[in-house]
Amino acid sequence: SAVISQKPSRDICQRGTSLTIQCQVDSQVTMMFWYRQQPGQSLTLIATANQGSEATYESGFVIDKFPISRPNLTFSTLTVSNMSPEDSSIYLCSVGPGQGLPFYEQYFGPGTRLTVT
Amino acid sequence: GQSLEQPSEVTAVEGAIVQINCTYQTSGFYGLSWYQQHDGGAPTFLSYNGLDGLEETGRFSSFLSRSDSYGYLLLQELQMKDSASYFCAVRAPMNTGFQKLVFGTGTRLLVSP
């Protein structure tokens, strides 16, 4: 399996500011995904990040609002820009496939709980 | 577009068997996965069906019928620790040639003594 860490684990931010969330995985992986999950709700894919290429955003999500970096095969960041209370959510990093991992398994980080006031 | 529907909540008692259904409508399909998520925790992988039929992993089994766009997760010998949310997820194609997971609406399972 892959072990994923996220920083910060939680944060309370003021509207209009930005927060960068870091995702670190303990092995090299091809793809890193960023999801958003409201408490009690399903997971919504924001974007997919591959090393050396532009992130691919899902419908309803744009780069200006959620810029992503993927500088190497074990690390990615997601920035939530110009935040509003509607951005309050749990943000999850996910990875897969990776070296020695089944192609169909994705692993998730513990999440970053963001509250925007 | 893509949509995956699940019952919102299922209740059962310890030792019982429960089935969680998932119907999907997606543009492109490379298999159906199931994930478990405890409150405050990260989703964890349970099973994957790439082809029609039943896959068994211990107390959990998962079934897929691609012609019916339908799958289910079967949990046997329920334990209190199985109380969690369960998500089906379709592996769908991306324009980049890679695949992504699209998650269902989720089912909250409550196991009582």
Contacts between the chains, C-beta under 8 A, distances in Angstrom:
chain1	res1	chain2	res2	distance
A	30	B	98	7.6
A	31	B	98	6.0
A	33	B	100	6.9
A	33	B	101	7.4
A	40	B	108	8.0
A	41	B	106	7.3
A	42	B	87	6.5
A	42	B	103	4.9
A	42	B	104	6.5
A	42	B	105	5.4
A	42	B	106	4.9
A	43	B	43	6.9
A	43	B	87	7.0
A	43	B	103	4.5
A	44	B	103	7.7
A	45	B	100	6.0
A	45	B	101	7.2
A	45	B	102	7.0
A	45	B	103	7.9
A	48	B	94	6.7
A	48	B	96	7.5
A	48	B	98	7.0
A	48	B	100	6.1
A	50	B	96	7.3
A	50	B	98	7.4
A	53	B	96	7.9
A	56	B	94	6.3
A	56	B	95	7.2
A	56	B	96	5.8
A	92	B	42	6.8
A	92	B	43	7.6
A	94	B	101	7.7
A	102	B	48	7.7
A	104	B	31	6.0
A	104	B	33	6.3
A	104	B	48	4.3
A	104	B	50	7.0
A	104	B	91	6.6
A	105	B	45	4.8
A	105	B	48	7.3
A	106	B	33	7.9
A	106	B	45	6.7
A	106	B	101	5.8
A	107	B	45	7.3
A	108	B	42	4.1
A	108	B	43	4.9
A	108	B	44	7.3
A	109	B	42	6.3
A	110	B	41	7.6
A	110	B	42	5.3
A	111	B	42	6.3
